[in-house]
Amino acid sequence: MVVETDAPYLSPVPVRGRRNDSRYLPHVIAKLAEWKGVTPEEMTRITCENGKRLLRQLLLLLPAWIVLALGIAMCVFSGVGSDTNTSFQQGLGRMLGLQTGTVTLIFNCTVLAIFIFANRSLVGLGSLVIGFGLGPLLNLYLDLLGKIFPTMPPMWARIALCTLGVVISCIALGWYVQLDAGVQPMDMLILTVAKLIRKSYGTAMYVYCGFMLLTTWLTGGDIGVGTFINLLLGGKLCDVFAAMWRPLIRRLGVGFKKEETT
């Protein structure tokens, strides 16, 4: 919980009707403290700590967003098959006449809406940054890669590009999924599977991707060497990078949910 002014409207009692600004935050703090049964000083401390934590989470999420989108774009651009989730969205995009990034945005919004009611604990700042920002950034990276490679490179280079994209994606996933700042919709599904089968994030990813492989085939998405590179390496690499990042995340003071990431 944090507090804000909502300026210039909705001034709190006892200054209702005046132009709102940050000078009136103590009135909001006092009412929250009354509702929560704590002192205004304690509520001030709690909300200030929450605000600092939110800022730290945002600063730590942004690099993951940039890196994750790049890894996915490299897999998609390679044309040898990307991760099963993106391949499914590729196939659906062709069916609907939409860009992959646009379908990603629609998919993310749909899953996010479901989890707001089904399991709100997985919804947070990361859901907004990754979930809503991934699609547009993916389109941008794909356009950029198209300019860098005006003609498609040979097959060995495309496979190498896809493999590197998998590694880059897993670096970002292993980092951000532990921040306890909310996760992107795909990871909401994977973490739900992890909880159901009581296994690690990486193991649950194998289960989820196996199911998505079937949906990719049904929608006519690209299934190729890259799809199986993602399928075989993705889960294990995510667990490896998660373990690598964990001590640093602890030192940075941003919590994570152990049962969902170990």
N, C-alpha and C positions, 0 to 999 in steps of 0.2 A: 504494500500500500504506500502510495506517495500522495502528496497534495500539490495542487496547482491553483492558479488564480481564476482560470476561465475568463480572463479579462477580455473586453471591458464589461461583460454582462454577469448576471447571477451573483451579485454581491451578497455576502453572508449576513445573516442577522448578527449584530444590531445595526448594520449599515445598509440594509436593503434599500434599493432605489438610487444609491450613489454609483458613480462610475467605479468599477472594480479594479483593483491593482494588488500588487504583492504585499502592501502594507496590511492588508486585511487577513493574511494567512493565519495569524495567531487565533483569529476567531474560528477558523476551520479546524485548527489543531485542538482548540478547547472543546469543540463539539465532538470530535472524534475521540478525544480522551475520555469524555463523559460516557460515550457509547461503549467504549472498550473497558472502562473501569480502571484507567490508569491516570497518572498525573499528566498535565500538559507538557512538562519537561521530558517525561519518558516518551510520550508520543512524538515530540520533536526529535528526540534521539533516534527513534525507530524509523521515522519517515526520512530523516536525513541519510541514515545508513542505507535504506532501501533505494534512495535516489542515487547514491554513489555506486551501489551495486548494479543498478540498471545501466548506468553510464559505462561501467566496466564491461558489462555483458555486451553492450552495443559495440564498443571498441574491439572486443574480441570476436564478435560475430562477423564484422565486416570483412576481415581477411578471408575467413572461411567461405563466405558468400562469393567473393571474387575468385578464389582458387577452385571451389567446387564447380562453378559454372564453366570455368576454363577446362577442367578435366572432362566434364560431360561433353562440351563442344568438340574437343579433340576426338572423342570416341565417335560422336555422330558424324563429324566431317570425314573421318577415315573411310566411311562407307563399307567397313567390313563387319558391321554389327556393333551396337553399343550395349549398355546395360539393359536388362530386360524391361525395366520400368520405362526408360526413354524409348526403347524399340517399340514398346506397346503404344506410346504416345505418337511416335513416328507413323505407325500404321493407322492409328485413329485420325491423325492429321491428314493423311492422304485420302482417307475415306470422306472426310469433311471438307477438304480443300483448305486446310489451315496450316500455318507454320508450326513446327514442332514446339517452339517456345510458347506459342499461343495456347496449344493444347495442354502444355505443362501448367500454364497459369490456370486454365479451367479445371484441370484435374486437382491441382492443389487447393483451389477455392472450395471445391466440392468436398474433399476429404476434411479440410479444415472446418467447414460448417458442421459436418457430422461429429467431429471430435469436440467441438465446443459444448455439445450436449452429452456425448458419450464418455469423454475422459478429459476434462478441462485442464488437468494437471500437466498434460503434454503440450498445451497451447500457451505460447508466450511470445516474447520479443523475437526469438529465433524463428518462430512460425511465420511472422510477418516479413522479416528480413530475407530468410531463405525461401519461404513458400511463395511470396508475391514477387520477390526480386529476381528469382532464378530464371524465370521464363524470358523476360526482356533482356537480361544480360546474356543468356544463351543465344538469343537471336543476334545480338551485337557481336559476340565472339564468332559465330558462324559466318557472318558477313565479313569479318576481319580475316578469318582463315581463308575465305574464298579469294580475297585480294592477295594474300601472301602466296597462295598456291592457285594461280589461274588455271593450271592444268593439274589433273590428279597425279600424284606421285606414283611410283611403282608399288606393287603389292607389298613387298617386304617393308617399305617405308610406311605404308598405311597401317600395317599390322603393328609396327613399332610405335607409330603415333597413337594408336588405340591403346596399346599396353601402357605407354607413358600416361595417357589420359586416365586410365584406371588407377594407377599409382597416385597421381595428383588428386583425384577425387577422394581416394581413401585417406590421404593425408588430411584433407579438409573434414571428412566425416568423423575420423577418429578424434579430431579436435573439438568440433562444435557440439557433437552429440552429448558431450560430458559437461557442458557449461550450465546445465539446468536452467536454461533460458527459454525453453520451448524448442520444439524441433519442427523441421519441415514435414508436410503431410506424409510423404513416403516413409519417413522414419517413425512417424506415429504408428503406422501400420506394422513396421518391423519391430518396434519396441513392444507393441501389443502382443505380437507373436512370441517375442522373447519372454514376456511375462507368462504367457500361457504354457509354454514348453519348459520354462525355467532354465533357459540357456542364455549364452552370451548374445550380444548384439550381432556379432559376426555369424554365429550359428543360425540365428533367426533370419538373417539376410539370405542364407542359402535356401531356407524354406520359402521365404517370400518370393525370391527370384525364380525358384522352380515353378511356382504358381504363375508368375507373370510371364514365364517363357511360353506357357500354354496360351495365355491371352494374346501374346505377341503373334503367335502363329495364327490365331483366329482372326486378328485384325490385319494381317498381311504386313506386319512390321519387319524390319530387316533382322534376319537371324543369320549370323555368320561366325567367322572365327572370333571376331571381337566380342560377340555375345557370350561365347563360352570362356573367353579370357576373363570377362567380367564375372561370370558365374563361378569360375574356379578360384580366382584370386581375390575377388571383392571382400568376401566375408572374413577370410584369414587376415588380409592386409588391414582391414578396419580394426580388428582386435589387436594386431601388432602395434599400429599407430596410436590406438587409444591408450594402450599400456605405456607407450613412449611419452605421450603428452600428459598423462595423469599427474606426475609429480609437479610439473610446471603449473598446471591448472590449480592444484592445491596451494602452491606458493602464491599465486595471484589472488587467492581468496575468493574464488568463484566456485560455489558448490556444485556438486553433481550427484546424481542419484545412483548410488553404487549398484543397487540390485538391477538397474536397467542397463548398465554399461560394462559390468565385469563378467 
